[in-house]
């Protein structure tokens, strides 16, 4: 549902929930969870968490917010707003509200201007889906790397690897599951982009993501299907943030997200 590169973890978890909830078998182990809520306990990222959150292409200040619209998704058109709700050391918190009924809160980690959408704290991520019947609880999230670099100099490269273990329940069926996401990105120059919020001089980044959903059978991952190989292109404007994102999935459709309005505090 959420295809923005800078919220990769949320994108992984939502896809994980949709695929797993449709694929559960009665033989899965039953465990309790909170309906529609993901409570993530993360492990420390490999890079140092020290350093500030200042990033020229991603304003970090309380009250800064963005509004986006999506087209081309298999879920149909939707909109969402995204707000920075808290800034501290060494990270900050953002909150999303979607027209689809999903609400998301993420604690970000700042690595000397490189921004990772996962903090080492036990409450780094929560997702509530008021329009869905699946129940999901994550038991661990491990990650390294970051998803927004401190510079977009042409040729700069960066990566992020995320593994999520958890339990998904649908009705009386449940299963232990895992999702693994590996992303590699490159800065590929500058480009003028026009979206509903205006025309912006932007830096352009291209990313390749491999996303694999598995069920854990006695601790061993068993793929639930073919991996999703995704090509992502993002455009960031200095002092504004992400203004456009295009995500082409090998398993579904090509989704385009554009900035409709914003306010930087």
Secondary structure, DSSP 4 states (H G I P E B T S, - for coil): ----GGGHHHHHHHHHHHHHHHH--TTSPP----BTEEE--BPPPSS---S----TTS---TT-EEEEEEES-TT--EEEEEEEEEE-SSEEEEEEEETTSEEEEEEEEEETTEEES--SSTTSEEEEETT---EEEEEEEEEEE-SB-S---TT-EEEEEEEEEEEEEETTEEEEEEEEEEEEEEEEEEEEEEETTEEEEEEEEEEEEEEEEEEEETTEEEESSSPEEEEEEEEEETTTEEEEEEEEESSS-EEEEEEEEEE--
